[in-house]
Amino acid sequence: MALSPDGSASGSLLLDDGESLDSVMSELLFNASSLSPSSFRFTSTVWSKGYTPPGSATLDVVRVLLGGLGNGKPQNVTSVLLNGQPQEASYDTMRGVLVVEQLRLPMVSALTLELSVGPAQAV
């Protein structure tokens, strides 16, 4: 999902059981917005028609592509909050990819990921 010029984006991920004819059983709706030039929020909400994936279906990794931030200048992620709590993450400044791992969240749980960015530090 890429942010539009107004700083927003949206998308969805469809989930189903792989067996029934009703193709849309649950849907995760994603929204992204720029809160300021250095702060971003990604949210997911769940829309369901009764299908719930097995308890073993978890969201373990979130990857956020941030390559277009900072007018092409490398940025550094200064903080990551997941559902309001500080979260460890790795960030590749050259590729602009943030990776948040070991989440183990239920697949159909709502989440909010907030990022703060700043100029990359000189090495």
All heavy atoms as an XYZ file, in Angstrom:
893
protein
N       0.845     -1.146      0.000
C       0.000      0.000      0.000
C       0.907      1.230      0.000
O       1.787      1.349      0.825
C      -0.871     -0.075      1.261
C      -1.835      1.010      1.412
S      -3.051      0.832      2.755
C      -2.436     -0.356      3.856
N       0.700      2.105     -0.940
C       1.492      3.329     -1.030
C       0.611      4.523     -0.696
O      -0.567      4.552     -1.063
C       2.057      3.483     -2.434
N       1.173      5.490     -0.003
C       0.410      6.682      0.338
C       0.182      7.544     -0.887
O       1.065      7.708     -1.729
C       1.149      7.499      1.400
C       1.325      6.857      2.774
C       2.118      7.790      3.671
C       0.000      6.503      3.397
N      -1.015      8.107     -1.005
C      -1.341      9.032     -2.083
C      -0.734     10.396     -1.764
O      -0.236     10.607     -0.650
C      -2.859      9.142     -2.224
O      -3.391      9.772     -1.080
N      -0.792     11.343     -2.709
C      -0.239     12.673     -2.419
C      -0.852     13.348     -1.199
O      -0.212     14.166     -0.551
C      -0.547     13.466     -3.691
C      -0.557     12.429     -4.766
C      -1.187     11.215     -4.110
N      -2.106     12.987     -0.850
C      -2.713     13.603      0.337
C      -2.320     12.886      1.630
O      -2.777     13.246      2.711
C      -4.233     13.694      0.206
C      -4.943     12.347      0.360
O      -4.277     11.296      0.460
O      -6.191     12.359      0.366
N      -1.463     11.852      1.546
C      -0.944     11.172      2.727
C      -1.814     10.062      3.259
O      -1.704      9.699      4.427
N      -2.688      9.487      2.407
C      -3.543      8.396      2.879
C      -3.529      7.228      1.897
O      -3.116      7.372      0.748
C      -4.984      8.895      3.067
O      -5.531      9.240      1.808
N      -3.979      6.076      2.371
C      -4.088      4.885      1.530
C      -5.029      3.907      2.207
O      -5.254      3.974      3.414
C      -2.719      4.244      1.318
N      -5.583      2.988      1.416
C      -6.413      1.939      1.999
C      -6.331      0.697      1.131
O      -5.951      0.751     -0.028
C      -7.865      2.403      2.148
O      -8.411      2.669      0.873
N      -6.669     -0.433      1.717
C      -6.649     -1.694      1.004
C      -7.342     -2.751      1.824
O      -7.845     -2.480      2.913
N      -7.390     -3.976      1.298
C      -8.047     -5.051      2.036
C      -7.394     -6.388      1.728
O      -6.714     -6.557      0.716
C      -9.538     -5.104      1.703
O      -9.728     -5.392      0.336
N      -7.586     -7.322      2.632
C      -7.119     -8.692      2.497
C      -8.313     -9.583      2.790
O      -8.940     -9.467      3.844
C      -5.992     -8.981      3.498
C      -5.507    -10.424      3.595
C      -4.808    -10.841      2.299
C      -4.574    -10.583      4.773
N      -8.657    -10.441      1.825
C      -9.807    -11.320      1.985
C      -9.358    -12.650      2.559
O      -8.346    -13.200      2.152
C     -10.493    -11.544      0.635
C     -10.922    -10.284     -0.118
C     -11.529    -10.646     -1.461
C     -11.889     -9.465      0.710
N     -10.120    -13.162      3.512
C      -9.855    -14.456      4.126
C     -11.069    -15.346      3.916
O     -12.195    -14.894      4.064
C      -9.614    -14.319      5.625
C      -8.481    -13.416      6.075
C      -8.514    -13.286      7.585
C      -7.165    -13.967      5.624
N     -10.855    -16.603      3.556
C     -11.961    -17.556      3.512
C     -11.466    -18.929      3.917
O     -10.277    -19.131      4.152
C     -12.661    -17.562      2.157
C     -11.811    -18.104      1.027
O     -10.929    -18.956      1.262
O     -12.028    -17.689     -0.121
N     -12.386    -19.880      3.994
C     -12.033    -21.223      4.452
C     -11.483    -22.111      3.346
O     -11.058    -23.224      3.590
C     -13.219    -21.888      5.139
C     -14.409    -22.087      4.211
O     -14.285    -21.835      2.993
O     -15.473    -22.489      4.722
N     -11.527    -21.650      2.096
C     -10.985    -22.425      0.982
C     -11.890    -23.545      0.521
O     -11.530    -24.296     -0.379
N     -13.076    -23.662      1.099
C     -13.966    -24.761      0.751
C     -15.351    -24.306      0.323
O     -15.897    -24.818     -0.637
C     -14.084    -25.734      1.929
C     -12.759    -26.397      2.261
C     -12.840    -27.260      3.506
O     -13.955    -27.458      4.039
O     -11.785    -27.733      3.943
N     -15.952    -23.366      1.029
C     -17.325    -22.970      0.730
C     -17.365    -22.081     -0.516
O     -16.355    -21.554     -0.966
C     -17.950    -22.262      1.924
O     -17.256    -21.065      2.181
N     -18.585    -21.928     -1.084
C     -18.747    -21.134     -2.301
C     -18.786    -19.641     -2.031
O     -18.594    -18.844     -2.924
C     -20.020    -21.565     -3.037
C     -20.006    -23.009     -3.526
C     -21.345    -23.358     -4.154
C     -18.874    -23.248     -4.497
N     -19.062    -19.247     -0.808
C     -19.083    -17.836     -0.438
C     -17.639    -17.369     -0.326
O     -16.946    -17.668      0.636
C     -19.811    -17.644      0.889
C     -20.041    -16.181      1.229
O     -19.655    -15.309      0.430
O     -20.601    -15.913      2.300
N     -17.184    -16.646     -1.347
C     -15.744    -16.361     -1.434
C     -15.223    -15.393     -0.386
O     -14.046    -15.403     -0.070
C     -15.388    -15.844     -2.830
O     -16.059    -14.625     -3.064
N     -16.053    -14.502      0.126
C     -15.577    -13.548      1.125
C     -16.178    -13.929      2.470
O     -17.356    -13.735      2.726
C     -15.950    -12.098      0.768
C     -15.480    -11.144      1.854
C     -15.373    -11.713     -0.567
N     -15.361    -14.514      3.323
C     -15.821    -14.936      4.640
C     -15.451    -13.904      5.708
O     -16.201    -13.650      6.611
C     -15.232    -16.292      4.996
C     -15.554    -17.374      3.984
S     -17.307    -17.700      3.854
C     -17.578    -18.604      5.352
N     -14.272    -13.355      5.603
C     -13.809    -12.287      6.490
C     -12.919    -11.377      5.667
O     -12.330    -11.797      4.682
C     -12.997    -12.840      7.665
O     -13.823    -13.514      8.572
N     -12.836    -10.153      6.069
C     -12.013     -9.202      5.343
C     -11.287     -8.324      6.354
O     -11.893     -7.840      7.310
C     -12.900     -8.359      4.434
C     -12.152     -7.429      3.531
C     -13.070     -6.753      2.515
O     -14.295     -6.944      2.553
O     -12.523     -6.026      1.679
N      -9.987     -8.168      6.154
C      -9.210     -7.232      6.954
C      -9.111     -5.948      6.141
O      -8.653     -5.970      4.998
C      -7.814     -7.781      7.238
C      -7.741     -9.072      8.035
C      -6.292     -9.529      8.159
C      -8.352     -8.904      9.407
N      -9.543     -4.852      6.696
C      -9.498     -3.563      6.014
C      -8.332     -2.773      6.567
O      -8.196     -2.621      7.780
C     -10.811     -2.813      6.237
C     -12.074     -3.583      5.837
C     -13.322     -2.804      6.248
C     -12.081     -3.872      4.364
N      -7.479     -2.285      5.680
C      -6.280     -1.562      6.082
C      -6.408     -0.095      5.692
O      -6.897      0.230      4.616
C      -5.039     -2.135      5.386
C      -4.755     -3.551      5.758
C      -5.213     -4.591      4.980
C      -4.037     -3.851      6.906
C      -4.956     -5.910      5.318
C      -3.779     -5.154      7.264
C      -4.237     -6.181      6.467
N      -5.942      0.760      6.560
C      -5.875      2.192      6.270
C      -4.524      2.701      6.732
O      -3.999      2.252      7.743
C      -6.987      2.957      6.996
C      -8.334      2.663      6.410
O      -8.591      3.029      5.276
N      -9.173      1.979      7.155
N      -3.987      3.619      5.981
C      -2.718      4.250      6.349
C      -2.907      5.755      6.225
O      -3.628      6.227      5.345
C      -1.598      3.780      5.439
N      -2.263      6.485      7.105
C      -2.339      7.934      7.016
C      -1.083      8.565      7.579
O      -0.424      8.012      8.452
C      -3.566      8.471      7.758
O      -3.521      8.105      9.116
N      -0.768      9.697      7.019
C       0.350     10.498      7.502
C      -0.227     11.484      8.513
O      -1.083     12.295      8.163
C       0.994     11.238      6.334
O       1.970     12.128      6.794
N       0.212     11.377      9.760
C      -0.270     12.285     10.796
C       0.485     13.601     10.765
O      -0.024     14.629     11.181
C      -0.137     11.625     12.165
C      -0.837     10.259     12.297
C      -0.520      9.640     13.652
C      -2.322     10.395     12.084
N       1.722     13.539     10.291
C       2.576     14.702     10.128
C       3.693     14.252      9.179
O       3.756     13.071      8.838
C       3.159     15.153     11.478
O       4.146     14.242     11.917
N       4.587     15.130      8.773
C       5.675     14.675      7.894
C       6.565     13.608      8.519
O       7.278     12.913      7.818
C       6.466     15.966      7.630
C       5.476     17.060      7.817
C       4.569     16.579      8.927
N       6.499     13.437      9.846
C       7.378     12.456     10.492
C       6.622     11.402     11.308
O       7.221     10.660     12.062
C       8.379     13.173     11.400
O       7.689     13.856     12.424
N       5.304     11.326     11.135
C       4.516     10.388     11.922
C       3.445      9.739     11.049
O       2.737     10.433     10.315
C       3.863     11.146     13.087
O       3.102     10.280     13.875
N       3.332      8.397     11.146
C       2.427      7.644     10.290
C       1.651      6.630     11.105
O       2.161      6.085     12.077
C       3.212      6.924      9.184
C       4.012      7.884      8.360
C       5.298      8.219      8.735
C       3.469      8.480      7.236
C       6.038      9.132      7.998
C       4.200      9.388      6.497
C       5.488      9.719      6.880
N       0.413      6.353     10.686
C      -0.429      5.375     11.374
C      -0.995      4.401     10.340
O      -1.520      4.814      9.313
C      -1.568      6.055     12.101
C      -2.519      5.046     12.773
C      -3.643      5.714     13.509
N      -3.100      6.436     14.651
C      -3.606      7.553     15.124
N      -4.659      8.095     14.573
N      -3.056      8.146     16.166
N      -0.881      3.110     10.660
C      -1.457      2.036      9.857
C      -2.440      1.301     10.749
O      -2.090      0.906     11.858
C      -0.374      1.063      9.379
C       0.695      1.731      8.566
C       1.789      2.303      9.189
C       0.590      1.800      7.187
C       2.779      2.937      8.454
C       1.569      2.436      6.450
C       2.667      3.003      7.073
N      -3.678      1.138     10.296
C      -4.675      0.442     11.097
C      -5.310     -0.681     10.298
O      -5.365     -0.630      9.067
C      -5.792      1.397     11.567
O      -6.432      1.960     10.428
C      -5.252      2.483     12.462
N      -5.761     -1.702     10.990
C      -6.568     -2.746     10.365
C      -7.808     -2.951     11.208
O      -7.760     -2.857     12.438
C      -5.789     -4.052     10.244
O      -5.664     -4.697     11.483
N      -8.906     -3.164     10.543
C     -10.150     -3.506     11.211
C     -10.676     -4.773     10.552
O     -10.284     -5.111      9.438
C     -11.195     -2.377     11.102
O     -11.368     -2.045      9.722
C     -10.773     -1.150     11.871
N     -11.555     -5.470     11.231
C     -12.044     -6.760     10.747
C     -13.518     -6.651     10.404
O     -14.316     -6.149     11.195
C     -11.838     -7.852     11.815
C     -12.361     -9.186     11.322
C     -10.368     -7.946     12.206
N     -13.863     -7.113      9.215
C     -15.246     -7.244      8.796
C     -15.466     -8.721      8.572
O     -14.711     -9.357      7.834
C     -15.475     -6.456      7.513
C     -16.843     -6.632      6.937
C     -17.966     -5.958      7.302
C     -17.224     -7.551      5.916
N     -19.019     -6.402      6.564
C     -18.593     -7.377      5.704
C     -16.543     -8.499      5.168
C     -19.293     -8.117      4.776
C     -17.244     -9.237      4.242
C     -18.611     -9.042      4.051
N     -16.454     -9.306      9.207
C     -16.617    -10.756      9.137
C     -18.055    -11.145      8.878
O     -18.985    -10.503      9.367
C     -16.157    -11.397     10.446
O     -16.348    -12.789     10.407
N     -18.218    -12.218      8.082
C     -19.535    -12.815      7.862
C     -19.599    -14.143      8.608
O     -20.189    -15.095      8.157
C     -19.775    -13.016      6.370
C     -19.983    -11.729      5.617
C     -19.997    -11.875      4.124
C     -21.109    -12.701      3.569
N     -21.107    -12.726      2.095
N     -18.934    -14.229      9.739
C     -19.017    -15.411     10.576
C     -17.810    -16.330     10.510
O     -17.646    -17.196     11.357
N     -16.948    -16.160      9.514
C     -15.775    -17.036      9.423
C     -14.669    -16.529     10.329
O     -14.317    -15.363     10.305
C     -15.256    -17.110      7.988
C     -13.948    -17.842      7.861
C     -13.870    -19.203      8.109
C     -12.779    -17.170      7.518
C     -12.675    -19.886      8.004
C     -11.575    -17.842      7.410
C     -11.534    -19.195      7.652
O     -10.340    -19.867      7.563
N     -14.144    -17.405     11.128
C     -12.989    -17.097     11.954
C     -11.926    -18.136     11.647
O     -12.181    -19.336     11.756
C     -13.337    -17.154     13.452
O     -14.393    -16.231     13.708
C     -12.137    -16.799     14.300
N     -10.726    -17.713     11.221
C      -9.671    -18.686     10.949
C      -9.353    -19.493     12.207
O      -9.621    -19.042     13.319
C      -8.474    -17.818     10.545
C      -9.045    -16.505     10.176
C     -10.295    -16.346     10.992
N      -8.766    -20.671     12.037
C      -8.377    -21.461     13.208
C      -7.475    -20.645     14.138
O      -6.778    -19.730     13.699
C      -7.594    -22.631     12.618
C      -7.866    -22.624     11.165
C      -8.357    -21.263     10.791
N      -7.487    -20.996     15.425
C      -6.675    -20.289     16.405
C      -5.202    -20.272     16.073
O      -4.465    -19.402     16.519
N      -4.770    -21.219     15.251
C      -3.357    -21.273     14.876
C      -3.007    -20.251     13.799
O      -1.832    -20.036     13.514
C      -2.992    -22.677     14.402
O      -3.761    -23.015     13.255
N      -4.013    -19.614     13.189
C      -3.752    -18.611     12.150
C      -3.394    -17.289     12.822
O      -4.237    -16.626     13.407
C      -4.969    -18.447     11.255
N      -2.124    -16.949     12.761
C      -1.669    -15.725     13.423
C      -0.935    -14.812     12.450
O      -0.411    -15.249     11.429
C      -0.714    -16.050     14.597
O       0.405    -16.784     14.097
C      -1.417    -16.825     15.681
N      -0.916    -13.554     12.787
C      -0.117    -12.566     12.073
C       1.194    -12.472     12.832
O       1.216    -12.056     13.996
C      -0.835    -11.215     12.062
C      -0.088    -10.065     11.415
C       0.111    -10.312      9.926
C      -0.837     -8.767     11.639
N       2.282    -12.898     12.212
C       3.572    -12.954     12.891
C       4.528    -11.844     12.482
O       5.369    -11.437     13.271
C       4.229    -14.313     12.637
C       3.405    -15.450     13.213
O       2.828    -15.273     14.294
O       3.330    -16.507     12.577
N       4.420    -11.371     11.239
C       5.360    -10.372     10.720
C       4.588     -9.286      9.973
O       3.672     -9.585      9.211
C       6.383    -11.013      9.754
C       7.318     -9.960      9.170
C       7.169    -12.105     10.439
N       4.967     -8.036     10.200
C       4.449     -6.916      9.426
C       5.653     -6.242      8.775
O       6.645     -5.939      9.459
C       3.687     -5.904     10.310
C       3.351     -4.649      9.525
C       2.443     -6.537     10.890
N       5.570     -6.041      7.456
C       6.602     -5.313      6.715
C       5.967     -4.048      6.158
O       4.913     -4.107      5.540
C       7.147     -6.165      5.579
C       8.043     -7.260      6.028
C       8.633     -8.035      4.829
N       9.533     -9.057      5.294
C       9.165    -10.262      5.707
N       7.896    -10.593      5.709
N      10.059    -11.132      6.126
N       6.626     -2.929      6.390
C       6.137     -1.643      5.908
C       7.203     -1.052      5.004
O       8.351     -0.887      5.426
C       5.833     -0.681      7.085
C       5.293      0.636      6.560
C       4.850     -1.316      8.061
N       6.806     -0.751      3.763
C       7.736     -0.139      2.805
C       7.660      1.367      2.960
O       6.629      1.977      2.717
C       7.373     -0.554      1.383
C       7.276     -2.054      1.150
C       6.838     -2.355     -0.271
C       8.593     -2.729      1.467
N       8.769      1.965      3.370
C       8.822      3.400      3.640
C       9.775      4.119      2.695
O      10.210      5.222      2.987
C       9.256      3.643      5.093
C       8.345      3.061      6.172
C       9.000      3.181      7.536
C       7.004      3.761      6.157
N      10.111      3.508      1.574
C      11.125      4.048      0.674
C      10.830      5.426      0.126
O      11.728      6.170     -0.192
N       9.561      5.816      0.009
C       9.224      7.106     -0.575
C       9.211      8.253      0.408
O       8.932      9.381      0.043
N       9.508      7.998      1.664
C       9.482      9.070      2.659
C      10.708      9.956      2.556
O      11.751      9.528      2.114
C       9.405      8.478      4.066
C       8.193      7.598      4.347
C       8.287      7.053      5.758
C       6.916      8.359      4.153
N      10.574     11.168      2.994
C      11.714     12.076      3.066
C      12.222     12.533      1.715
O      13.392     12.848      1.551
N      11.333     12.599      0.712
C      11.718     13.050     -0.627
C      12.934     12.315     -1.167
O      13.842     12.909     -1.740
C      11.956     14.560     -0.643
C      10.703     15.333     -0.309
O       9.610     14.961     -0.746
N      10.828     16.379      0.473
N      12.958     11.003     -0.955
C      14.042     10.184     -1.480
C      15.273     10.122     -0.599
O      16.202      9.397     -0.882
N      15.301     10.889      0.479
C      16.440     10.846      1.400
C      16.214      9.723      2.401
O      15.096      9.535      2.878
C      16.574     12.182      2.139
C      16.849     13.344      1.225
C      16.843     14.631      1.997
C      17.006     15.799      1.021
N      16.757     17.071      1.679
N      17.249      8.965      2.756
C      17.071      7.884      3.735
C      16.529      8.425      5.052
O      16.919      9.493      5.512
C      18.482      7.322      3.912
C      19.198      7.702      2.669
C      18.616      9.030      2.246
N      15.593      7.689      5.623
C      14.977      8.060      6.891
C      15.326      7.013      7.934
O      15.663      5.879      7.614
C      13.456      8.156      6.746
C      12.990      9.229      5.792
C      13.209     10.612      6.372
O      12.677     10.959      7.426
N      13.992     11.422      5.706
N      15.226      7.386      9.191
C      15.441      6.470     10.299
C      14.134      6.375     11.080
O      13.503      7.388     11.358
C      16.564      6.998     11.205
C      16.963      6.001     12.255
O      17.043      4.808     11.988
N      17.204      6.486     13.458
N      13.708      5.163     11.418
C      12.518      4.991     12.240
C      12.933      5.224     13.687
O      13.815      4.546     14.208
C      11.910      3.591     12.044
C      10.751      3.383     13.002
C      11.459      3.410     10.604
N      12.323      6.213     14.318
C      12.714      6.581     15.678
C      11.839      5.930     16.744
O      12.264      5.788     17.882
C      12.696      8.112     15.849
O      11.387      8.597     15.530
C      13.731      8.762     14.940
N      10.592      5.540     16.394
C       9.762      4.801     17.341
C       8.701      4.003     16.603
O       8.256      4.384     15.527
C       9.105      5.725     18.373
O       8.017      6.417     17.818
N       8.329      2.867     17.210
C       7.286      1.993     16.677
C       6.365      1.627     17.831
O       6.818      1.142     18.864
C       7.885      0.702     16.056
C       6.783     -0.229     15.576
C       8.856      1.032     14.935
N       5.079      1.890     17.660
C       4.078      1.504     18.653
C       3.093      0.546     17.989
O       2.603      0.827     16.884
C       3.300      2.716     19.167
C       4.078      3.800     19.897
C       3.144      4.964     20.254
C       4.734      3.237     21.148
N       2.805     -0.564     18.643
C       1.809     -1.507     18.167
C       0.697     -1.545     19.207
O       0.947     -1.879     20.368
C       2.408     -2.900     17.974
C       1.433     -3.967     17.494
C       0.954     -3.652     16.073
C       2.078     -5.333     17.533
N      -0.502     -1.136     18.801
C      -1.637     -1.032     19.722
C      -1.263     -0.226     20.967
O      -1.600     -0.573     22.092
C      -2.169     -2.414     20.099
C      -2.747     -3.135     18.894
O      -3.223     -2.508     17.960
N      -2.694     -4.445     18.915
N      -0.508      0.852     20.741
C      -0.143      1.765     21.822
C       1.053      1.369     22.658
O       1.458      2.113     23.535
N       1.636      0.190     22.387
C       2.778     -0.293     23.174
C       4.065     -0.235     22.348
O       4.054     -0.585     21.166
C       2.541     -1.742     23.621
C       1.307     -1.920     24.495
C       1.425     -1.148     25.797
O       2.447     -1.182     26.469
N       0.369     -0.421     26.143
N       5.185      0.188     22.957
C       6.461      0.187     22.221
C       6.750     -1.205     21.669
O       6.493     -2.215     22.319
C       7.484      0.583     23.279
C       6.699      1.292     24.331
C       5.338      0.632     24.341
N       7.280     -1.248     20.454
C       7.528     -2.518     19.774
C       8.927     -2.505     19.156
O       9.324     -1.523     18.543
C       6.484     -2.713     18.664
C       6.566     -4.003     17.924
C       6.128     -5.178     18.780
O       5.166     -5.091     19.524
N       6.844     -6.271     18.675
N       9.667     -3.597     19.358
C      10.964     -3.748     18.702
C      10.752     -3.947     17.205
O       9.799     -4.630     16.804
C      11.713     -4.952     19.265
C      12.188     -4.766     20.690
C      13.298     -3.735     20.808
O      14.180     -3.694     19.925
O      13.279     -2.967     21.780
N      11.619     -3.374     16.397
C      11.530     -3.518     14.946
C      12.910     -3.313     14.350
O      13.781     -2.701     14.966
C      10.553     -2.491     14.375
N      13.092     -3.831     13.152
C      14.335     -3.565     12.430
C      13.984     -2.726     11.207
O      12.887     -2.833     10.654
C      15.014     -4.873     12.017
O      14.185     -5.619     11.143
N      14.916     -1.886     10.811
C      14.666     -0.995      9.682
C      15.902     -0.920      8.799
O      16.994     -0.628      9.275
C      14.274      0.402     10.176
C      13.952      1.348      9.048
C      12.886      1.077      8.190
C      14.698      2.480      8.831
C      12.590      1.929      7.144
C      14.407      3.351      7.791
C      13.342      3.071      6.944
O      13.054      3.912      5.912
N      15.719     -1.198      7.524
C      16.780     -1.112      6.521
C      16.648      0.248      5.843
O      15.751      0.457      5.022
C      16.623     -2.250      5.511
C      17.702     -2.262      4.450
O      18.300     -1.201      4.171
O      17.938     -3.341      3.887
N      17.523      1.204      6.206
C      17.415      2.564      5.673
C      17.666      2.616      4.175
O      17.094      3.450      3.483
C      18.394      3.531      6.370
O      19.716      3.031      6.234
C      18.041      3.693      7.822
N      18.516      1.743      3.654
C      18.812      1.768      2.213
C      17.626      1.275      1.382
O      17.357      1.792      0.320
C      20.060      0.944      1.907
C      21.325      1.495      2.562
S      21.595      3.262      2.224
C      22.002      3.188      0.490
N      16.925      0.269      1.868
C      15.776     -0.277      1.137
C      14.455      0.361      1.587
O      13.442      0.205      0.928
C      15.697     -1.784      1.325
C      16.831     -2.503      0.650
C      16.596     -4.001      0.667
N      17.656     -4.654     -0.056
C      18.448     -5.579      0.447
N      18.299     -5.959      1.700
N      19.381     -6.137     -0.275
N      14.466      1.009      2.737
C      13.260      1.632      3.248
C      12.220      0.632      3.722
O      11.026      0.840      3.547
N      12.676     -0.476      4.335
C      11.751     -1.524      4.792
C      11.836     -1.674      6.311
O      12.899     -1.928      6.853
C      12.068     -2.883      4.118
C      11.132     -3.967      4.635
C      11.980     -2.770      2.601
N      10.697     -1.509      6.965
C      10.566     -1.733      8.394
C       9.988     -3.123      8.596
O       9.021     -3.496      7.932
C       9.626     -0.698      9.011
C       9.298     -0.908     10.486
C      10.452     -0.418     11.343
C       8.016     -0.197     10.848
N      10.568     -3.920      9.502
C      10.080     -5.268      9.787
C       9.794     -5.377     11.281
O      10.670     -5.132     12.103
C      11.101     -6.351      9.356
C      10.567     -7.738      9.677
C      11.440     -6.227      7.873
N       8.551     -5.740     11.606
C       8.134     -6.001     12.975
C       7.823     -7.496     13.030
O       6.958     -7.971     12.304
C       6.897     -5.174     13.355
C       6.548     -5.373     14.821
C       7.114     -3.694     13.054
N       8.566     -8.233     13.873
C       8.446     -9.693     13.892
C       7.959    -10.207     15.241
O       7.860     -9.457     16.202
C       9.813    -10.330     13.594
C      10.339     -9.985     12.221
C      11.659    -10.644     11.934
O      12.673    -10.192     12.510
O      11.667    -11.597     11.149
N       7.675    -11.511     15.257
C       7.278    -12.247     16.463
C       6.039    -11.641     17.118
O       5.951    -11.527     18.340
C       8.446    -12.333     17.450
C       9.650    -13.018     16.864
C      10.825    -13.070     17.809
O      10.776    -12.566     18.920
N      11.899    -13.704     17.370
N       5.061    -11.274     16.301
C       3.851    -10.647     16.826
C       2.894    -11.656     17.453
O       2.319    -11.396     18.500
C       3.136     -9.873     15.720
C       3.938     -8.729     15.113
C       3.189     -8.113     13.957
C       4.254     -7.696     16.168
N       2.671    -12.758     16.768
C       1.746    -13.805     17.232
C       0.364    -13.247     17.597
O      -0.214    -13.598     18.621
C       2.351    -14.581     18.393
C       3.577    -15.371     17.993
C       4.172    -16.134     19.166
N       5.447    -16.719     18.812
C       6.628    -16.117     18.950
N       6.686    -14.910     19.446
N       7.744    -16.735     18.605
N      -0.167    -12.386     16.736
C      -1.498    -11.821     16.940
C      -2.530    -12.671     16.210
O      -2.259    -13.183     15.129
C      -1.559    -10.398     16.375
C      -0.635     -9.368     17.003
C      -0.664     -8.089     16.196
C      -1.040     -9.113     18.436
N      -3.728    -12.843     16.760
C      -4.766    -13.554     16.017
C      -4.974    -12.890     14.652
O      -4.965    -11.656     14.548
C      -6.004    -13.395     16.898
C      -5.460    -13.139     18.271
C      -4.181    -12.380     18.061
N      -5.139    -13.699     13.601
C      -5.215    -13.180     12.240
C      -6.297    -12.120     12.061
O      -6.121    -11.178     11.308
C      -5.457    -14.329     11.260
C      -5.487    -13.901      9.816
S      -3.959    -13.134      9.234
C      -2.971    -14.574      8.961
N      -7.395    -12.268     12.745
C      -8.481    -11.312     12.559
C      -8.599    -10.307     13.711
O      -9.659     -9.810     14.010
C      -9.835    -12.028     12.319
C      -9.851    -12.720     10.984
C     -10.141    -12.987     13.448
N      -7.480     -9.983     14.339
C      -7.518     -8.954     15.376
C      -7.208     -7.588     14.759
O      -6.402     -7.476     13.848
C      -6.512     -9.259     16.494
O      -5.199     -9.208     16.010
N      -7.890     -6.578     15.254
C      -7.614     -5.215     14.806
C      -6.260     -4.786     15.358
O      -5.855     -5.222     16.429
C      -8.710     -4.275     15.299
N      -5.549     -3.963     14.614
C      -4.275     -3.456     15.118
C      -4.030     -2.046     14.636
O      -4.580     -1.597     13.639
C      -3.112     -4.371     14.736
C      -2.690     -4.505     13.284
C      -1.666     -3.450     12.906
C      -2.100     -5.878     13.051
N      -3.212     -1.348     15.406
C      -2.763     -0.011     15.046
C      -1.247      0.012     15.179
O      -0.713     -0.321     16.235
C      -3.381      1.060     15.966
O      -4.802      1.011     15.844
C      -2.887      2.447     15.602
N      -0.578      0.372     14.099
C       0.879      0.488     14.085
C       1.209      1.950     13.821
O       0.785      2.515     12.816
C       1.461     -0.405     12.984
C       2.972     -0.456     12.852
C       3.602     -1.120     14.072
C       3.368     -1.196     11.588
N       1.923      2.581     14.756
C       2.296      3.985     14.615
C       3.808      4.096     14.520
O       4.526      3.475     15.297
C       1.776      4.793     15.796
C       0.269      4.811     15.856
C      -0.257      5.550     17.055
O      -0.351      6.797     16.971
O      -0.550      4.876     18.056
N       4.267      4.885     13.563
C       5.700      5.050     13.319
C       6.066      6.520     13.377
O       5.320      7.375     12.912
C       6.071      4.555     11.913
C       5.582      3.196     11.481
C       5.931      2.964     10.030
C       6.193      2.132     12.361
N       7.247      6.776     13.921
C       7.838      8.104     13.847
C       9.154      7.962     13.110
O       9.895      6.998     13.349
C       8.086      8.683     15.239
O       6.863      8.877     15.903
N       9.435      8.882     12.204
C      10.667      8.824     11.416
C      11.401     10.155     11.488
O      10.821     11.181     11.802
C      10.387      8.469      9.935
C       9.739      7.103      9.807
C       9.534      9.524      9.259
N      12.692     10.078     11.230
C      13.540     11.256     11.196
C      14.684     11.012     10.232
O      14.820      9.921      9.683
N      15.537     11.997     10.033
C      16.665     11.825      9.114
C      17.566     10.679      9.547
O      17.766     10.461     10.752
C      17.415     13.166      9.195
C      16.426     14.120      9.767
C      15.512     13.319     10.632
N      18.092      9.938      8.588
C      19.022      8.852      8.885
C      20.304      9.419      9.467
O      20.753     10.507      9.090
C      19.315      8.034      7.638
N      20.880      8.699     10.400
C      22.133      9.114     11.021
C      23.302      8.807     10.085
O      23.344      7.755      9.469
C      22.334      8.385     12.344
C      21.224      8.605     13.346
C      21.125     10.057     13.799
O      22.133     10.711     14.014
N      19.916     10.561     13.927
N      24.249      9.692      9.997
C      25.458      9.446      9.206
C      26.289      8.379      9.875
O      26.399      8.326     11.101
C      26.264     10.729      9.071
N      26.849      7.499      9.047
C      27.668      6.395      9.592
C      29.119      6.702      9.410
O      29.573      7.183      8.442
C      27.301      5.074      8.887
C      28.152      3.938      9.452
C      25.855      4.778      9.062
